[in-house]
Amino acid sequence: MTDASKDAGLVAALIDRFEKIRLPKALELKEKVDNGETLNDIDIAFLDEVFADAGKLKPLLDRHSEYHKLVGQAMSLYQDITEKALQNEKNK
């Protein structure tokens, strides 16, 4: 199996996970913090996992610049969630 075919399989799996799991959860968290709520331990663990995975995937993303915009938009969503959650904590 070539590196390109390994990358293609990994990218397909990551996109599937993003569409089915991570994006719906992120949108749920965004709505939660937009409504003034704070994040619980499970929410924070989810975000920790997302950010840890993002760091591990940097070499893959370096090889596939066609996904930079998508990843940037996703990371912006996660950043919005964390910033709003922090603001909600401070306002408690």
C-alpha positions in Angstrom: 0.0 0.0 0.0 1.4 3.4 -1.0 1.6 6.4 1.3 -1.0 8.1 -1.0 -3.5 5.3 -0.6 -2.9 5.2 3.1 -3.5 8.9 3.3 -6.7 8.6 1.2 -8.1 6.0 3.5 -7.2 8.0 6.6 -8.7 11.2 5.1 -11.9 9.3 4.2 -12.2 8.0 7.8 -11.5 11.4 9.3 -14.1 13.1 7.2 -16.6 10.5 8.0 -16.0 10.9 11.7 -16.2 14.6 11.4 -19.5 14.6 9.5 -21.1 12.0 11.7 -19.7 12.7 15.2 -17.6 15.7 15.6 -19.5 18.4 13.7 -22.9 17.5 15.2 -21.4 17.5 18.7 -19.6 20.8 18.0 -22.9 22.4 16.8 -24.6 21.1 19.9 -21.9 22.7 22.1 -22.1 25.9 20.1 -25.8 26.2 20.8 -25.3 25.3 24.4 -22.7 28.1 25.0 -24.7 30.6 22.8 -27.5 30.0 25.2 -25.3 31.1 28.1 -24.6 27.6 29.5 -21.3 26.3 30.6 -19.5 23.1 29.5 -19.5 20.0 31.6 -16.6 17.5 32.0 -17.8 15.4 29.1 -17.9 18.4 26.8 -14.4 19.5 27.9 -13.1 16.0 27.4 -14.5 16.0 23.9 -12.8 19.3 23.0 -9.5 18.1 24.6 -9.7 15.0 22.3 -10.4 17.2 19.3 -7.5 19.5 19.9 -5.1 16.6 20.7 -6.1 14.9 17.5 -5.6 18.1 15.5 -2.0 18.2 16.7 -1.4 14.6 15.7 -2.8 15.2 12.2 -0.6 18.1 11.4 1.8 16.0 9.2 -1.2 14.7 7.2 -2.5 18.2 6.8 0.9 19.4 5.7 0.7 16.9 2.8 -2.9 17.7 1.9 -3.3 21.5 1.6 -6.7 20.9 -0.1 -8.1 20.4 3.4 -6.7 23.5 5.0 -9.8 25.5 4.5 -12.1 22.9 6.0 -9.8 22.3 9.0 -9.5 26.0 9.5 -13.3 26.4 9.6 -13.7 23.5 12.0 -11.0 24.9 14.3 -12.6 28.3 14.2 -15.8 26.7 15.4 -14.1 25.0 18.2 -12.3 28.2 19.2 -15.6 30.1 19.2 -17.1 27.4 21.5 -14.2 27.5 23.9 -14.1 31.3 24.0 -17.9 31.6 24.6 -17.7 28.8 27.2 -15.0 30.7 29.1 -17.0 33.9 29.0 -20.0 32.0 30.3 -17.9 30.6 33.2 -16.7 34.1 34.1 -20.3 35.4 34.0 -21.5 32.7 36.4 
